[in-house]
Every structure is written in C-alpha cells, then in structure tokens.
Amino acid sequence: MELDNSKLLLKRNITIVAIVTPKWKEEAQQQLQLQMDRLDSQLQQLEMQAQQAVSELKAKSTQPLGPQAQQQIDNLQVQVNQRKAQFLEQKNQILQQLQQVQTVEMEQEVSQGQIENFFYVGKGDNLVQKLKVDVVIKDGEIVDIRGEL
C-alpha cells in the first residue's frame, strides 16, 4: 500500500442531531427515568451502608461514646451528607431534563451528543468546513448528513 503524501488524516467530532418524534420522546423519558431509578437505588444503598457503619462504630466503642468514636461518627455523617447532596443534585438535573423532553416540540432538532470520525484533508481544502459535520437522525435512521465529508 502506497502512502499519499498530499493528504493528511485528521480526527473530528461529528454532532448527532435528532429530530423529535413521539418515539424519541418516549425513549428519552425512559432513559431518564432509568437514570433516576439508579440514583434512588444508590441513595438507598448509601443510607444503609451509613447506618451499618454507625452501628459498627457504636458496637466497638465503650458506652457512653468516647470523643474519638463520636468524631468518627460525625465525620462519617458529613461524608454521607456530601454524597447525598451530590445524588440529589444529579436527580435535580435529570428532573430538569425530563421537563425539557416533555416540552420540546415535535420535529424540532435536538443535539444527541457527538461521535469521533477520521477524515482526509489536502491542500486547498477548507478545514473549517470539513470540521463542521452533523448527522441528522429520525427514530434512529439517518435522514441527512450536513457538511463536507
């Protein structure tokens, strides 16, 4: 295989654009609900682990709790509360996304993320145009490719 010295292989991001349909809305809502359920499960698990850890610390400690044991429990509670706050922030973001999905109009175009792609350039090519490529999908099917391949 001969190497072509007049071309250069580069990598670019291609934006995936989805046209909103009833199917798209349903799938997006299901996916977000699944993420919400996962977070709820993780939150429950965190609560159980925290309770178990506190119980173990109390069982190992003398009664009444010494200052070191109380400090460990307090530190654990701070960590648990920080983690809970992170979970609740994530849940809040998902709820906002769910609301956006419900209010977006049919046939509107929404960004679905990006994928990477390799392409060749040579002298005289417009690099800016070659970097701007969108793949438009409707219910998973490619309906348009915008930009210079």
C-alpha positions as CSV (number, residue, x, y, z in Angstrom):
1,M,0.0,0.0,0.0
2,E,1.4,3.4,-1.0
3,L,1.3,6.4,1.3
4,D,-0.3,9.5,-0.2
5,N,1.9,12.5,0.9
6,S,-0.6,15.0,-0.4
7,K,-3.3,14.1,2.1
8,L,-3.4,14.2,5.9
9,L,-5.6,12.1,8.2
10,L,-7.3,14.0,11.0
11,K,-9.9,13.3,13.6
12,R,-13.0,15.4,14.1
13,N,-16.2,15.4,16.2
14,I,-19.5,14.9,14.4
15,T,-22.6,16.1,16.1
16,I,-25.6,13.8,16.2
17,V,-28.8,15.7,15.8
18,A,-32.2,14.0,16.4
19,I,-35.5,15.1,15.1
20,V,-38.1,15.0,17.9
21,T,-40.8,12.4,17.4
22,P,-43.2,10.6,19.8
23,K,-40.8,7.7,19.8
24,W,-37.8,9.9,20.6
25,K,-39.7,11.5,23.5
26,E,-40.7,8.1,24.9
27,E,-37.2,6.7,24.6
28,A,-35.7,9.8,26.2
29,Q,-38.1,9.7,29.1
30,Q,-37.5,6.0,29.7
31,Q,-33.7,6.6,29.7
32,L,-34.0,9.5,32.1
33,Q,-36.4,7.5,34.4
34,L,-33.9,4.7,34.4
35,Q,-31.1,7.0,35.5
36,M,-33.5,8.4,38.2
37,D,-34.2,4.9,39.4
38,R,-30.5,4.1,39.5
39,L,-29.8,7.2,41.6
40,D,-32.6,6.3,44.0
41,S,-31.1,2.8,44.4
42,Q,-27.7,4.3,45.1
43,L,-29.1,6.7,47.6
44,Q,-30.8,3.9,49.5
45,Q,-27.7,1.8,49.4
46,L,-25.7,4.8,50.8
47,E,-28.2,5.2,53.6
48,M,-28.0,1.5,54.6
49,Q,-24.2,1.5,54.5
50,A,-24.0,4.6,56.6
51,Q,-26.4,3.2,59.2
52,Q,-24.4,-0.1,59.3
53,A,-21.1,1.8,59.7
54,V,-22.5,3.9,62.5
55,S,-23.9,0.8,64.2
56,E,-20.5,-1.0,64.0
57,L,-18.7,2.1,65.4
58,K,-21.1,2.2,68.3
59,A,-20.7,-1.5,68.9
60,K,-16.9,-1.3,69.0
61,S,-16.9,1.8,71.3
62,T,-17.4,1.9,75.0
63,Q,-20.6,3.3,76.4
64,P,-21.0,6.2,76.6
65,L,-19.4,7.0,73.3
66,G,-15.9,8.3,73.6
67,P,-14.8,11.5,71.9
68,Q,-12.8,9.6,69.2
69,A,-15.8,7.3,68.3
70,Q,-18.1,10.3,68.2
71,Q,-15.7,12.2,65.9
72,Q,-15.6,9.2,63.6
73,I,-19.4,9.1,63.5
74,D,-19.6,12.8,62.9
75,N,-17.0,12.6,60.1
76,L,-18.9,9.7,58.5
77,Q,-22.2,11.7,58.7
78,V,-20.5,14.6,57.0
79,Q,-19.3,12.4,54.1
80,V,-22.7,10.8,53.8
81,N,-24.4,14.1,53.7
82,Q,-22.0,15.4,51.0
83,R,-22.7,12.3,48.9
84,K,-26.4,12.6,49.4
85,A,-26.2,16.2,48.2
86,Q,-24.4,15.1,45.0
87,F,-27.1,12.4,44.4
88,L,-29.9,15.0,44.9
89,E,-28.2,17.5,42.6
90,Q,-28.0,14.7,39.9
91,K,-31.6,13.9,40.4
92,N,-32.5,17.6,40.1
93,Q,-30.6,17.7,36.8
94,I,-32.5,14.7,35.5
95,L,-35.8,16.2,36.5
96,Q,-34.9,19.3,34.6
97,Q,-34.0,17.2,31.5
98,L,-37.3,15.3,31.9
99,Q,-39.2,18.6,31.8
100,Q,-37.3,19.7,28.8
101,V,-38.1,16.5,27.0
102,Q,-41.8,16.9,27.8
103,T,-41.9,20.5,26.5
104,V,-39.8,20.1,23.3
105,E,-41.9,20.4,20.2
106,M,-42.3,17.7,17.6
107,E,-40.0,17.9,14.5
108,Q,-37.6,20.2,16.5
109,E,-33.9,19.3,16.2
110,V,-32.0,18.5,19.4
111,S,-28.4,17.6,19.9
112,Q,-27.8,14.0,20.9
113,G,-24.1,14.2,21.5
114,Q,-21.0,13.6,19.4
115,I,-19.0,10.8,17.8
116,E,-15.5,10.9,16.5
117,N,-14.6,10.4,12.8
118,F,-11.4,10.4,10.8
119,F,-11.1,12.3,7.5
120,Y,-8.6,13.3,5.0
121,V,-7.5,16.9,4.1
122,G,-5.3,18.2,1.4
123,K,-4.0,21.4,0.0
124,G,-6.8,23.7,-0.9
125,D,-9.4,22.1,1.4
126,N,-11.4,24.4,3.7
127,L,-10.6,22.9,7.1
128,V,-13.3,24.9,8.9
129,Q,-16.0,23.4,6.6
130,K,-14.6,19.9,6.9
131,L,-14.7,20.1,10.7
132,K,-18.4,21.0,10.7
133,V,-20.4,17.8,10.1
134,D,-23.8,16.9,11.5
135,V,-25.6,13.6,11.2
136,V,-29.3,14.1,11.4
137,I,-31.4,11.1,12.6
138,K,-35.1,10.5,13.0
139,D,-36.1,7.5,15.1
140,G,-32.6,6.1,14.8
141,E,-32.4,6.4,11.0
142,I,-30.0,8.8,9.3
143,V,-32.0,11.3,7.3
144,D,-29.3,13.8,6.4
145,I,-25.6,14.4,6.6
146,R,-24.7,18.0,6.8
147,G,-21.3,19.4,6.0
148,E,-18.4,18.4,3.9
149,L,-17.2,14.8,4.2
